[in-house]
Structure formats: structure tokens, C-alpha cells
Amino acid sequence: MTRAVVFAGPSIDADTVAGLAEVELRPPVKRGDIDTLLAEPDPPDVIGIVDGQFLQGLMISPKEVLRAIDRHPAPVRVLGSSSMGALRAAELAEDGMAGVGQVFEMYRSGAIDADDEVAITFDPDSLRALCEPMVNIRVAVAAAVAGGVVSPAGADVVLAGAKALYFPDRGYDRILRLPAVRENVAERELTALREFLAGDAPDAKRDDAVALLRQIR
């Protein structure tokens, strides 16, 4: 029977994971976690990386992923999406790591290239996100533009304000209250955008995590 281990946390909740695929769910990956798995008597056949640690611990290195992919005599299939998984998959796509979803495609295409696009902080006990990832902000604001909620010019101001913040400080309420945003985006647009972000905005990281789990299933 295939053994699959998935590292996830803030991007998708445990109940959703359990409903999508039979996997062993582990907290966001940190350096050493994959080497520890490979050292087990019965290492996994498949590893899925969704979330990883940024400030909370050392980030997993590309070399550790490659050791799993190149494991002899039984290579491990490694997939990545959403957050740390998308970042590493874009770096290692030519080396055999499979990337899944929109965030991976954004990294691979060069639309984004910085670690802080997916970086967040989270509660270590509940794994609840404590800020909004920049990549989710980009996708949500693009959807707002497509839906006529905010103008392209207004969206550019909002995104510039978000990007200027240190990643743990990013949140929709704080972004929309920035002086540079309030002074350069019409109040009616800000009101409409605030309502959209609170209700109908897409969640790119979660959507990509769902896609990864479906591939594993």
C-alpha cells in the first residue's frame, strides 16, 4: 500500500485534508523533516509539501528534497503547492519535483520570485494563519478587478501598499487603512473591495492545496 505524507497547516484545515485523501498529515515542514522520514524503516512513497516554516524554524533546503527524489533504490515522488511547496517545486521542477496549482505557476513563470510572497506566521498550536500571504492578496485583488469591484489603478495602489509591509504585518484591514491607499483609492472602491475580500475572494493557497491532495488521491 502506498504511504503518503503531507506537510500542511495554515493553507488547509485537517478535516478538509482527511476528506480529500488518505495521507499522514504533518505540521508545516522544516529543515530535517524529510531526512527524518527517509530514515524511517518504511519511508513514504509520496511526500506532499504545502506549508513550511519561515520565521518559526529553518526553511527546508532544496538539497533535502533532492535526496528524497534521488533516493536509491526507491525514489520518492515529491509534490509541492500553495506555499513553501510551490516555492521549492518551482526551483526543482527540472529535477523531478512536481508543482501543482496557480502559485507554483506564478513562481515558474516569473510573475513572482520572492520568498515573502508566500511567507506567513501562524499559531503553533492551532496552525491558524496570523497574517495574509502576499500571493493570496495578489490573486484576490486580481479577481476583484476582473469582477469590476476595483479599478486596475486602485488595485495597483493596494498591491503596492501590501508589498511594502513586512510580511507578518500583512492583513486586509491594515492594508486598506494605509494612508497611501486611503489617499489614492476612492472610498466607494475601498468599501466594495473590503466587502469582496471578506466574502467572495478566492483563496489561492487553499485551492492549490486541494489540487495537490486530489493528485495524491
Rosetta blueprint (number, residue, H / E / L):
1 M L
2 T L
3 R L
4 A E
5 V E
6 V E
7 F E
8 A L
9 G L
10 P L
11 S L
12 I L
13 D L
14 A H
15 D H
16 T H
17 V H
18 A H
19 G H
20 L H
21 A L
22 E L
23 V L
24 E E
25 L E
26 R E
27 P L
28 P L
29 V E
30 K L
31 R L
32 G L
33 D H
34 I H
35 D H
36 T H
37 L H
38 L H
39 A L
40 E L
41 P L
42 D L
43 P L
44 P L
45 D L
46 V E
47 I E
48 G E
49 I E
50 V L
51 D L
52 G E
53 Q L
54 F L
55 L L
56 Q L
57 G L
58 L L
59 M L
60 I L
61 S L
62 P H
63 K H
64 E H
65 V H
66 L H
67 R H
68 A H
69 I H
70 D L
71 R L
72 H L
73 P L
74 A L
75 P L
76 V L
77 R E
78 V E
79 L E
80 G E
81 S E
82 S L
83 S L
84 M H
85 G H
86 A H
87 L H
88 R H
89 A H
90 A H
91 E H
92 L H
93 A H
94 E H
95 D H
96 G L
97 M L
98 A E
99 G E
100 V E
101 G L
102 Q H
103 V H
104 F H
105 E H
106 M H
107 Y H
108 R H
109 S H
110 G L
111 A L
112 I L
113 D L
114 A L
115 D H
116 D H
117 E H
118 V L
119 A L
120 I L
121 T L
122 F E
123 D L
124 P L
125 D L
126 S L
127 L L
128 R L
129 A E
130 L L
131 C L
132 E L
133 P L
134 M H
135 V H
136 N H
137 I H
138 R H
139 V H
140 A H
141 V H
142 A H
143 A H
144 A H
145 V H
146 A H
147 G L
148 G L
149 V L
150 V L
151 S L
152 P H
153 A H
154 G H
155 A H
156 D H
157 V H
158 V H
159 L H
160 A H
161 G H
162 A H
163 K H
164 A H
165 L L
166 Y L
167 F H
168 P H
169 D H
170 R L
171 G L
172 Y H
173 D H
174 R H
175 I H
176 L H
177 R L
178 L L
179 P H
180 A H
181 V H
182 R H
183 E H
184 N H
185 V L
186 A L
187 E H
188 R H
189 E H
190 L H
191 T H
192 A H
193 L H
194 R H
195 E H
196 F H
197 L H
198 A H
199 G H
200 D L
201 A L
202 P L
203 D L
204 A H
205 K H
206 R H
207 D H
208 D H
209 A H
210 V H
211 A H
212 L H
213 L H
214 R H
215 Q H
216 I H
217 R L
